[in-house]
């Protein structure tokens, strides 16, 4: 999935920040605080507020629709 996220980062450069987290290397508390119950989990934030979340298999076309509705 990393290549797809890298492609999204390029496509939305300047409009969207894309980041990743490895929960096995010490980030488990943060993941739990964000309600991450399965992997992968994707959260979209706007102004510090979560506006979209999906866990498990990701439909990248749906994800792009959600991103477009936020960033245009």
C-alpha positions as CSV (number, residue, x, y, z in Angstrom):
1,X,0.0,0.0,0.0
2,X,3.0,2.3,0.5
3,X,3.3,3.0,-3.3
4,X,-0.4,4.1,-3.4
5,X,0.1,6.5,-0.5
6,X,3.2,7.9,-2.1
7,X,1.3,8.5,-5.3
8,X,-1.4,10.3,-3.3
9,X,1.3,12.5,-1.7
10,X,2.6,13.4,-5.1
11,X,-0.9,14.0,-6.6
12,X,-1.9,16.3,-3.7
13,X,1.4,17.9,-3.0
14,X,0.9,21.3,-1.3
15,X,-2.7,20.4,-0.5
16,X,-2.3,17.3,1.7
17,X,0.2,16.0,4.1
18,X,0.6,12.2,4.0
19,X,2.3,10.4,6.9
20,X,2.6,6.9,8.2
21,X,3.1,5.2,11.5
22,X,4.5,1.9,12.6
23,X,2.5,0.8,15.7
24,X,5.1,-1.9,16.4
25,X,7.9,0.6,17.1
26,X,6.5,2.5,20.1
27,X,3.5,4.3,18.7
28,X,0.8,1.9,20.1
29,X,-0.5,4.4,22.7
30,X,-1.0,7.1,20.1
31,X,-2.8,4.6,17.8
32,X,-5.1,3.5,20.6
33,X,-5.8,7.1,21.5
34,X,-6.9,7.7,17.9
35,X,-9.2,4.6,17.9
36,X,-7.1,2.5,15.6
37,X,-8.5,-1.0,16.0
38,X,-7.2,-2.6,12.7
39,X,-4.5,-2.2,10.1
40,X,-4.4,-0.4,7.9
41,X,-6.3,2.6,9.3
42,X,-6.6,5.9,7.4
43,X,-7.6,9.1,9.0
44,X,-8.2,12.4,7.2
45,X,-7.9,15.5,9.4
46,X,-8.9,19.1,8.6
47,X,-8.1,21.8,11.1
48,X,-7.0,19.2,13.6
49,X,-10.4,17.5,13.5
50,X,-10.9,14.0,12.1
51,X,-13.3,14.2,9.2
52,X,-12.9,10.7,7.6
53,X,-11.7,7.4,8.9
54,X,-11.5,3.9,7.3
55,X,-10.0,0.7,8.6
56,X,-9.1,-2.4,6.7
57,X,-9.1,-2.8,2.9
58,X,-8.9,0.5,1.3
59,X,-10.8,1.5,-1.9
60,X,-8.4,4.2,-3.2
61,X,-11.0,5.6,-5.6
62,X,-13.3,6.3,-2.6
63,X,-10.4,7.7,-0.6
64,X,-9.6,10.1,-3.5
65,X,-13.2,11.2,-3.5
66,X,-13.0,12.0,0.2
67,X,-9.7,13.8,-0.3
68,X,-11.1,15.8,-3.3
69,X,-14.2,16.8,-1.2
70,X,-11.8,18.4,1.3
71,X,-8.9,19.8,-0.7
72,X,-10.6,20.2,-4.1
